[in-house]
Amino acid sequence: MAKSYVSEIELIKGQSRANAKSVVSILSLEIGHGDRLQISARGPDAELASRELSELLIDLDEPKISL
């Protein structure tokens, strides 16, 4: 999803940063359930990218119930 934005986007976990457009870079953060992440975006669509990626990450953390 991050690749659809022009802006540079990074995920930040503690002191580590990862290019949000690179799966390998994201995996290097070794993100676990409950870890806190920050999103840093710079560029023309940075605000939109930050908002939409934040919403995606929040949605991933919410339990899904199927009936």
Contacts in CASP RR format, 6 or more apart in sequence:
PFRMAT RR
TARGET T0000
AUTHOR 0000-0000-0000
METHOD contacts of the structure
MODEL  1
MAKSYVSEIELIKGQSRANAKSVVSILSLEIGHGDRLQISARGPDAELAS
RELSELLIDLDEPKISL
1 52 0 8 1.000
1 53 0 8 1.000
1 56 0 8 1.000
2 9 0 8 1.000
2 20 0 8 1.000
2 21 0 8 1.000
2 49 0 8 1.000
2 53 0 8 1.000
3 21 0 8 1.000
5 41 0 8 1.000
5 45 0 8 1.000
5 46 0 8 1.000
5 48 0 8 1.000
5 49 0 8 1.000
6 43 0 8 1.000
6 44 0 8 1.000
6 45 0 8 1.000
7 41 0 8 1.000
7 42 0 8 1.000
7 43 0 8 1.000
7 44 0 8 1.000
7 45 0 8 1.000
7 46 0 8 1.000
7 49 0 8 1.000
8 19 0 8 1.000
8 41 0 8 1.000
8 42 0 8 1.000
8 43 0 8 1.000
9 19 0 8 1.000
9 20 0 8 1.000
9 21 0 8 1.000
9 39 0 8 1.000
9 40 0 8 1.000
9 41 0 8 1.000
9 46 0 8 1.000
9 49 0 8 1.000
9 50 0 8 1.000
9 53 0 8 1.000
10 17 0 8 1.000
10 18 0 8 1.000
10 19 0 8 1.000
10 20 0 8 1.000
10 39 0 8 1.000
10 40 0 8 1.000
10 41 0 8 1.000
11 17 0 8 1.000
11 18 0 8 1.000
11 20 0 8 1.000
11 26 0 8 1.000
11 29 0 8 1.000
11 31 0 8 1.000
11 37 0 8 1.000
11 38 0 8 1.000
11 39 0 8 1.000
12 18 0 8 1.000
12 37 0 8 1.000
12 38 0 8 1.000
12 39 0 8 1.000
12 40 0 8 1.000
13 29 0 8 1.000
13 31 0 8 1.000
13 35 0 8 1.000
13 36 0 8 1.000
13 37 0 8 1.000
13 38 0 8 1.000
14 36 0 8 1.000
16 28 0 8 1.000
16 29 0 8 1.000
17 40 0 8 1.000
18 25 0 8 1.000
18 26 0 8 1.000
18 28 0 8 1.000
18 29 0 8 1.000
19 25 0 8 1.000
19 26 0 8 1.000
20 26 0 8 1.000
20 39 0 8 1.000
20 53 0 8 1.000
29 37 0 8 1.000
31 37 0 8 1.000
33 61 0 8 1.000
34 61 0 8 1.000
37 57 0 8 1.000
39 49 0 8 1.000
39 50 0 8 1.000
39 53 0 8 1.000
39 54 0 8 1.000
39 57 0 8 1.000
41 47 0 8 1.000
41 49 0 8 1.000
41 50 0 8 1.000
41 53 0 8 1.000
END
